[in-house]
Amino acid sequence: MWLVFALITSFSWAFADLFYKKGAVPNDHMSHIKTIMMVGFVMGIHGLAYMLIKGVDFSFAYMIDYLPVSSMYIASMLAGYFGLRYIELSLSSPVQNSSGAVAAVLIFIFFAHALSALEAGAIILITTGILSLAALERREKRNMPVLKENERRFPHRFLVLTFPLIYCFLDGLGTFADAIYLDELSLMSEDNALLAYEFTFFFCAVVAFAVLIAKKQRVCLREEKSRGVAAIFETTGQVFYVYAMAQNAIIVAPLIASYSVFSVILSRVFLKERLNRLQYLSVVTVILGIAMLALAEIC
């Protein structure tokens, strides 16, 4: 079932990316804070409902235990939300989600794993596709004039790319830590890890709301439709992600990172951007890798 969970996560987070971008307002300097608020509130509501309906015996001490993982994830997402104000989704998503390769390499280095030739080939294909897509996007954007809105805030393109790179590094560490907690050492159950993360995010949402009030920002939930939809998709993906990581972390990490490919496709469809031939080849490479993982699971 880990493959099904991983694919649901990938599609959910791809749609979350699309709505994050739609809700990222370049001239709103508190846009990323509002996104944190919306995602945290939705996760908190889901976490409470999940705990009550399933009757999970949860202690808030788990939030402290899981804090090293939660903090890296939330910090990476904050960097990602901030960067989306200035950078195209089709560029930021592939760069950010190279984190799956980072996590897979760390897991392979620090823990003994035996991969079949099919699984190893699939991981190589997925990682190659993601990295090549990111490289192609960077090359394409270097040959295009920088938008005035971006240029006014960040005169150097490198500074704009800093945010998805920060996301990549922190998310890769978070995924590696998650693999330790849920798969390698089984330090915590999937339910408790999920609730610890969601309640920690809810606490961050409360802090974000307080910051917005202190800054005298207008907060109207009815005007946060894009961020709200993104939060729902983010939470849906998170639920299935935890269960997927608990079953096969070294393969799940690069597989879920492939959701950046779906993000690129959605950005082309809904944000009216285009793919060139080499970009299509990168997308096909990742999809082929996913198909190989599915075949490995069946065999």
C-alpha positions in Angstrom: 0.0 0.0 0.0 3.0 2.4 0.4 3.0 3.0 -3.3 -0.7 4.1 -3.3 -0.2 6.3 -0.3 2.9 7.9 -1.9 1.0 8.6 -5.2 -1.9 10.1 -3.3 0.6 12.3 -1.5 2.2 13.4 -4.7 -1.0 14.4 -6.4 -2.3 16.2 -3.3 0.9 18.2 -2.8 1.0 19.1 -6.5 -2.4 20.7 -6.3 -1.4 22.3 -3.0 1.6 23.9 -4.8 -0.8 25.2 -7.5 -3.0 26.9 -4.9 -0.1 28.1 -2.9 1.1 30.0 -6.0 -2.3 31.4 -6.6 -2.4 32.7 -3.1 1.1 34.1 -3.1 0.7 37.9 -3.6 4.0 39.6 -4.5 3.0 43.0 -3.1 1.8 41.5 0.2 4.8 41.3 2.5 2.8 39.1 5.0 1.6 36.7 2.3 3.7 33.8 3.6 2.6 34.4 7.2 -1.1 34.2 6.1 -0.3 30.9 4.3 1.2 29.5 7.5 -1.9 30.6 9.4 -4.3 28.9 7.0 -2.3 25.6 6.7 -1.9 25.4 10.5 -5.6 26.0 11.2 -6.7 23.4 8.7 -4.1 20.9 10.1 -5.2 21.6 13.7 -8.9 21.0 12.9 -8.0 17.8 11.0 -5.7 16.6 13.9 -8.4 17.2 16.5 -11.1 15.4 14.4 -8.6 12.5 13.6 -7.7 12.0 17.3 -11.4 12.0 18.4 -12.8 9.8 15.6 -10.0 7.2 15.7 -9.7 7.4 19.5 -5.9 7.9 19.3 -4.2 8.0 22.8 -2.2 11.1 22.1 0.0 12.9 24.6 1.2 16.4 23.8 4.6 15.3 25.0 4.8 13.7 21.5 5.0 17.2 20.1 8.3 17.7 21.9 9.6 14.4 20.9 8.7 15.0 17.2 9.8 18.7 17.3 13.1 18.1 15.4 11.2 16.7 12.5 8.3 19.2 12.6 10.5 22.2 12.9 12.5 21.3 9.8 9.4 20.7 7.8 7.7 23.9 8.9 10.8 26.0 8.5 11.2 24.6 4.9 7.6 25.4 4.1 7.9 29.0 5.4 10.9 29.5 3.1 8.9 28.0 0.2 5.9 30.2 0.8 8.1 33.3 0.9 9.9 32.3 -2.3 6.7 31.8 -4.2 6.0 35.5 -4.0 8.9 36.1 -6.4 9.6 32.9 -8.4 7.5 30.8 -10.8 6.0 27.6 -9.5 7.5 25.6 -12.4 11.0 26.6 -11.3 10.6 26.5 -7.5 8.9 23.1 -7.2 11.5 21.0 -9.0 14.3 22.7 -7.1 12.6 22.3 -3.8 11.7 18.7 -4.3 15.2 17.6 -5.1 15.1 17.1 -1.3 13.8 13.6 -1.9 17.2 12.7 -3.4 18.9 14.3 -0.5 16.9 12.2 2.0 17.3 9.0 0.0 21.1 9.4 -0.1 21.3 10.1 3.6 19.2 7.0 4.4 21.4 4.9 2.1 24.6 6.2 3.8 23.5 5.9 7.4 21.4 2.7 7.2 21.9 -0.7 5.6 19.5 -1.2 2.7 19.3 -3.7 -0.1 17.7 -2.4 -3.2 16.8 -4.4 -6.2 18.1 -3.4 -9.6 14.6 -2.2 -10.6 14.2 -0.1 -7.4 17.7 1.4 -7.8 17.1 2.2 -11.4 13.7 3.8 -10.6 15.3 6.0 -7.9 18.0 7.1 -10.4 15.4 7.9 -13.1 13.2 9.9 -10.7 16.1 11.9 -9.3 17.6 12.5 -12.7 14.3 13.7 -14.0 13.8 16.1 -11.1 17.3 17.5 -11.2 17.3 17.9 -15.0 14.0 19.7 -14.9 15.3 22.1 -12.3 18.5 22.7 -14.4 16.4 23.3 -17.5 14.2 25.7 -15.7 17.2 27.7 -14.4 18.7 27.9 -17.9 15.4 29.0 -19.4 14.9 31.7 -16.8 18.4 33.0 -17.2 17.6 33.7 -20.8 14.4 35.6 -19.9 14.2 39.2 -18.6 13.5 39.3 -14.9 10.1 40.6 -14.0 10.2 44.2 -12.7 8.3 43.1 -9.5 11.0 40.6 -8.8 13.8 42.9 -9.9 12.8 45.6 -7.5 13.0 43.3 -4.5 15.7 40.9 -5.6 18.1 42.3 -8.2 20.1 39.1 -8.4 18.4 35.9 -9.6 20.6 33.8 -7.2 18.8 35.4 -4.3 15.4 34.5 -5.7 16.6 30.8 -6.0 17.9 30.8 -2.4 14.4 30.1 -1.0 13.7 26.9 -2.8 17.3 25.8 -2.1 16.7 26.4 1.6 13.5 24.4 1.3 15.4 21.6 -0.4 18.0 21.3 2.3 15.6 21.6 5.3 13.0 19.3 3.8 15.6 16.7 2.9 16.8 16.7 6.6 13.3 16.5 7.8 12.5 13.6 5.5 15.7 11.8 6.7 14.7 12.4 10.3 11.2 11.1 9.5 12.6 8.0 8.1 14.5 7.5 11.4 11.4 8.1 13.5 8.9 6.1 11.5 10.8 3.4 9.6 14.4 2.8 10.7 14.0 2.9 14.5 10.2 3.1 14.8 10.4 5.7 17.6 6.8 6.8 17.2 3.6 5.4 15.7 2.3 6.9 12.4 -0.8 8.3 14.2 1.2 10.1 16.9 3.7 11.5 14.4 0.9 12.9 12.3 -0.9 14.5 15.3 2.4 15.9 16.7 3.1 17.5 13.4 -0.4 18.9 12.8 -0.7 20.3 16.4 2.7 21.9 16.1 1.7 23.5 12.9 -1.5 24.7 14.5 0.6 26.3 17.3 2.5 28.1 14.5 -0.8 29.2 13.0 -1.8 30.8 16.3 1.5 32.6 16.4 1.1 33.7 12.8 -2.4 35.0 13.5 -1.0 37.0 16.5 1.7 38.5 14.3 -0.9 39.6 11.8 -3.0 41.2 14.4 0.1 42.9 16.0 1.0 44.2 12.5 -2.6 45.5 12.1 -3.1 43.3 9.1 -6.7 42.6 7.9 -7.5 39.0 8.4 -10.6 37.7 6.7 -10.9 33.9 6.2 -13.4 34.3 3.4 -10.7 36.0 1.3 -8.3 33.2 1.8 -9.9 30.7 -0.6 -6.7 29.8 -2.5 -4.7 29.4 0.7 -7.5 27.4 2.3 -7.7 25.0 -0.6 -4.0 24.6 -0.6 -4.1 23.8 3.1 -6.7 21.1 2.5 -4.5 19.4 -0.2 -1.4 19.9 2.0 -3.1 18.1 5.0 -4.5 15.3 2.8 -1.0 14.7 1.5 0.5 14.8 4.9 -1.8 12.0 6.2 -0.9 9.6 3.5 2.8 10.7 3.5 3.2 9.5 7.1 1.9 6.0 6.4 4.0 5.7 3.2 7.2 6.8 5.0 6.6 4.3 7.7 6.6 1.4 5.2 9.5 2.1 2.8 11.2 5.4 3.4 14.2 5.0 1.1 12.0 4.6 -2.0 9.1 6.7 -0.9 11.3 9.8 -0.4 12.4 10.3 -4.0 9.0 9.0 -5.3 7.0 11.7 -3.4 9.6 14.3 -4.5 8.3 13.6 -8.0 5.2 15.6 -7.3 7.2 18.5 -8.6 6.6 17.1 -12.0 2.9 17.2 -11.5 3.2 20.7 -10.2 5.0 21.8 -13.4 2.2 20.2 -15.5 -0.5 22.0 -13.4 1.3 25.3 -13.6 1.4 24.9 -17.4 -2.3 24.1 -17.6 -3.7 26.6 -15.1 -1.0 29.3 -15.0 -0.5 29.2 -18.8 3.2 28.4 -18.9 4.8 26.1 -21.5 7.1 23.1 -21.5 9.8 22.6 -24.1 10.9 19.3 -25.5 13.7 18.7 -23.0 11.3 19.5 -20.1 8.8 17.0 -21.5 11.6 14.5 -21.6 12.4 15.1 -17.9 8.7 14.7 -17.0 8.6 11.4 -19.0 11.8 10.2 -17.2 10.2 10.7 -13.8 6.9 9.0 -14.8 8.9 6.1 -16.1 10.7 5.9 -12.7 7.3 5.8 -11.0 6.1 3.0 -13.3 9.3 1.0 -12.4 8.6 1.4 -8.7 5.1 0.2 -9.3 6.4 -2.8 -11.1 8.9 -3.5 -8.3 6.1 -3.4 -5.8 4.0 -5.9 -7.8 6.9 -8.3 -8.3 
